[in-house]
Amino acid sequence: MGTFKNRITVTIFDQHYTILGEDEPNHIRHVASLVDERIREVASMSAGLDTSRKAVLAAVNIMDDYVKLQEAHQALLEELNRDKE
């Protein structure tokens, strides 16, 4: 495994985490803030759930968005290839 050039401390849902990564610190902070935002959205709709369940639901929502973006990207690539033919 390679060495990570950045060690960034972020706060997600009032917990501090140290993230090791090769990406720029601002990118890491931005990603962490988006995760924090998504967990807080889930928390506002599901106040009775414990933190772990809120985090899992946020992860499911994030992955759903990711899969939909992948599918849309693939559809655009296929359309582009059709246009080239």
MARMIPA-794626 format. One record per residue: x, y, z of N, C-alpha, C in turn; residue number from 1. Coordinates in Angstrom, 2 decimals. Layout:
BEGIN
R, X, Y, Z, X, Y, Z, X, Y, Z, NUM
...
***
This chain:
BEGIN
R, 0.82, -1.18, 0.00, 0.00, 0.00, 0.00, 0.87, 1.25, 0.00, 1
R, 0.50, 2.26, -0.78, 1.29, 3.48, -0.86, 1.10, 4.37, 0.35, 2
R, 1.95, 5.36, 0.43, 1.80, 6.30, 1.53, 0.79, 7.37, 1.13, 3
R, 0.04, 7.82, 2.12, -0.94, 8.87, 1.88, -0.29, 10.21, 2.16, 4
R, -0.55, 11.17, 1.30, 0.11, 12.46, 1.47, -0.66, 13.41, 2.37, 5
R, -1.92, 13.11, 2.65, -2.72, 14.02, 3.46, -3.39, 13.30, 4.61, 6
R, -3.35, 13.94, 5.76, -4.02, 13.45, 6.97, -4.88, 14.61, 7.45, 7
R, -6.19, 14.46, 7.30, -7.13, 15.55, 7.56, -8.11, 15.11, 8.66, 8
R, -8.34, 15.98, 9.62, -9.35, 15.71, 10.64, -10.63, 16.43, 10.23, 9
R, -11.71, 15.67, 10.19, -13.01, 16.22, 9.81, -14.03, 15.87, 10.90, 10
R, -15.15, 16.57, 10.87, -16.24, 16.29, 11.80, -17.45, 15.87, 10.99, 11
R, -17.95, 14.68, 11.31, -19.14, 14.15, 10.66, -20.12, 13.75, 11.76, 12
R, -21.27, 14.38, 11.75, -22.32, 14.14, 12.73, -21.77, 14.23, 14.16, 13
R, -21.05, 15.31, 14.40, -20.49, 15.65, 15.71, -19.41, 14.68, 16.20, 14
R, -18.86, 13.88, 15.32, -17.76, 12.98, 15.67, -16.55, 13.37, 14.82, 15
R, -15.37, 13.31, 15.42, -14.15, 13.66, 14.71, -13.52, 12.39, 14.11, 16
R, -13.09, 12.51, 12.86, -12.45, 11.42, 12.15, -11.19, 11.95, 11.48, 17
R, -10.16, 11.12, 11.47, -8.95, 11.45, 10.73, -9.00, 10.66, 9.43, 18
R, -8.97, 11.39, 8.33, -9.03, 10.79, 7.00, -7.63, 10.85, 6.39, 19
R, -7.15, 9.71, 5.93, -5.88, 9.64, 5.23, -6.18, 9.49, 3.75, 20
R, -5.56, 10.30, 2.93, -5.85, 10.20, 1.51, -4.84, 10.91, 0.65, 21
R, -4.93, 10.64, -0.62, -4.06, 11.28, -1.59, -4.70, 12.51, -2.20, 22
R, -6.00, 12.69, -2.01, -6.69, 13.85, -2.56, -6.32, 15.11, -1.78, 23
R, -6.59, 16.23, -2.41, -6.31, 17.52, -1.78, -7.16, 17.69, -0.52, 24
R, -6.63, 18.37, 0.50, -7.38, 18.57, 1.75, -8.77, 19.18, 1.54, 25
R, -8.89, 20.16, 0.65, -10.20, 20.78, 0.42, -11.19, 19.79, -0.14, 26
R, -10.74, 18.88, -1.00, -11.62, 17.85, -1.54, -12.08, 16.91, -0.43, 27
R, -11.16, 16.49, 0.41, -11.51, 15.60, 1.51, -12.51, 16.27, 2.45, 28
R, -12.27, 17.53, 2.76, -13.22, 18.27, 3.63, -14.58, 18.40, 2.97, 29
R, -14.59, 18.65, 1.66, -15.86, 18.78, 0.94, -16.65, 17.47, 0.98, 30
R, -15.97, 16.37, 0.71, -16.63, 15.06, 0.74, -17.18, 14.79, 2.15, 31
R, -16.38, 15.06, 3.16, -16.83, 14.84, 4.54, -18.04, 15.71, 4.86, 32
R, -18.06, 16.94, 4.37, -19.21, 17.81, 4.65, -20.47, 17.29, 3.95, 33
R, -20.31, 16.72, 2.78, -21.47, 16.14, 2.08, -22.01, 14.92, 2.84, 34
R, -21.11, 14.10, 3.37, -21.54, 12.95, 4.18, -22.26, 13.45, 5.43, 35
R, -21.68, 14.45, 6.10, -22.30, 15.03, 7.29, -23.70, 15.55, 6.96, 36
R, -23.81, 16.25, 5.84, -25.10, 16.80, 5.42, -26.13, 15.69, 5.20, 37
R, -25.71, 14.61, 4.54, -26.65, 13.51, 4.26, -27.09, 12.81, 5.55, 38
R, -26.16, 12.60, 6.48, -26.54, 11.97, 7.76, -27.51, 12.88, 8.51, 39
R, -27.27, 14.17, 8.48, -28.17, 15.11, 9.16, -29.56, 15.13, 8.51, 40
R, -29.62, 14.97, 7.19, -30.92, 14.88, 6.51, -31.67, 13.65, 7.00, 41
R, -30.97, 12.52, 7.05, -31.60, 11.28, 7.53, -32.03, 11.45, 8.98, 42
R, -31.17, 12.05, 9.79, -31.47, 12.25, 11.21, -32.70, 13.11, 11.41, 43
R, -32.88, 14.10, 10.56, -34.04, 15.00, 10.71, -35.34, 14.27, 10.40, 44
R, -35.26, 13.22, 9.59, -36.47, 12.45, 9.25, -36.64, 11.21, 10.12, 45
R, -35.60, 10.83, 10.84, -35.62, 9.59, 11.63, -34.96, 9.81, 12.98, 46
R, -35.49, 10.72, 13.74, -34.86, 11.11, 15.00, -34.70, 9.95, 15.98, 47
R, -35.57, 8.96, 15.93, -35.51, 7.87, 16.89, -34.44, 6.83, 16.62, 48
R, -33.79, 6.90, 15.49, -32.77, 5.90, 15.16, -31.44, 6.24, 15.82, 49
R, -30.67, 5.19, 16.14, -29.34, 5.44, 16.68, -28.40, 5.89, 15.56, 50
R, -27.26, 6.40, 15.94, -26.31, 6.98, 14.98, -25.88, 5.97, 13.92, 51
R, -25.65, 4.73, 14.31, -25.22, 3.72, 13.34, -26.27, 3.50, 12.26, 52
R, -27.51, 3.42, 12.65, -28.58, 3.21, 11.66, -28.74, 4.44, 10.76, 53
R, -28.59, 5.62, 11.33, -28.65, 6.84, 10.52, -27.52, 6.83, 9.48, 54
R, -26.33, 6.42, 9.92, -25.19, 6.37, 9.00, -25.41, 5.35, 7.90, 55
R, -25.99, 4.20, 8.24, -26.26, 3.17, 7.22, -27.29, 3.67, 6.23, 56
R, -28.35, 4.29, 6.71, -29.36, 4.84, 5.80, -28.77, 5.93, 4.91, 57
R, -27.91, 6.76, 5.46, -27.25, 7.78, 4.65, -26.37, 7.12, 3.59, 58
R, -25.66, 6.06, 3.96, -24.82, 5.34, 3.00, -25.66, 4.72, 1.88, 59
R, -26.80, 4.18, 2.23, -27.69, 3.61, 1.20, -28.17, 4.70, 0.26, 60
R, -28.55, 5.85, 0.81, -28.98, 6.98, -0.04, -27.87, 7.46, -0.95, 61
R, -26.66, 7.56, -0.40, -25.52, 8.01, -1.20, -25.22, 7.00, -2.31, 62
R, -25.25, 5.72, -1.99, -24.97, 4.70, -3.00, -26.06, 4.67, -4.07, 63
R, -27.31, 4.92, -3.68, -28.39, 5.00, -4.65, -28.13, 6.13, -5.64, 64
R, -27.73, 7.29, -5.12, -27.37, 8.41, -6.01, -26.23, 8.02, -6.93, 65
R, -25.23, 7.36, -6.40, -24.06, 6.97, -7.18, -24.44, 6.01, -8.30, 66
R, -25.24, 5.00, -7.98, -25.65, 4.02, -9.00, -26.46, 4.70, -10.09, 67
R, -27.36, 5.59, -9.72, -28.15, 6.31, -10.72, -27.26, 7.16, -11.62, 68
R, -26.25, 7.79, -11.04, -25.31, 8.58, -11.86, -24.51, 7.68, -12.80, 69
R, -24.09, 6.52, -12.31, -23.37, 5.57, -13.17, -24.25, 5.14, -14.34, 70
R, -25.51, 4.83, -14.07, -26.43, 4.40, -15.12, -26.64, 5.53, -16.14, 71
R, -26.80, 6.75, -15.65, -26.99, 7.89, -16.55, -25.72, 8.12, -17.38, 72
R, -24.58, 7.97, -16.77, -23.31, 8.12, -17.48, -23.18, 7.07, -18.57, 73
R, -23.51, 5.83, -18.23, -23.43, 4.75, -19.21, -24.40, 5.00, -20.38, 74
R, -25.58, 5.47, -20.07, -26.56, 5.76, -21.13, -26.04, 6.87, -22.04, 75
R, -25.42, 7.88, -21.47, -24.85, 8.96, -22.28, -23.71, 8.46, -23.16, 76
R, -22.86, 7.59, -22.61, -21.77, 7.02, -23.41, -22.32, 6.21, -24.58, 77
R, -23.36, 5.42, -24.32, -23.97, 4.62, -25.38, -24.59, 5.52, -26.44, 78
R, -25.24, 6.59, -26.02, -25.83, 7.53, -26.98, -24.74, 8.21, -27.81, 79
R, -23.65, 8.58, -27.18, -22.53, 9.18, -27.88, -21.95, 8.22, -28.91, 80
R, -21.80, 6.96, -28.53, -21.28, 5.95, -29.47, -22.23, 5.73, -30.64, 81
R, -23.53, 5.76, -30.40, -24.52, 5.61, -31.47, -24.42, 6.78, -32.45, 82
R, -24.23, 7.98, -31.91, -24.13, 9.18, -32.74, -22.88, 9.15, -33.61, 83
R, -21.82, 8.51, -33.13, -20.57, 8.42, -33.90, -20.69, 7.46, -35.07, 84
R, -21.59, 6.50, -34.95, -21.73, 5.47, -36.01, -22.52, 5.95, -37.19, 85
***
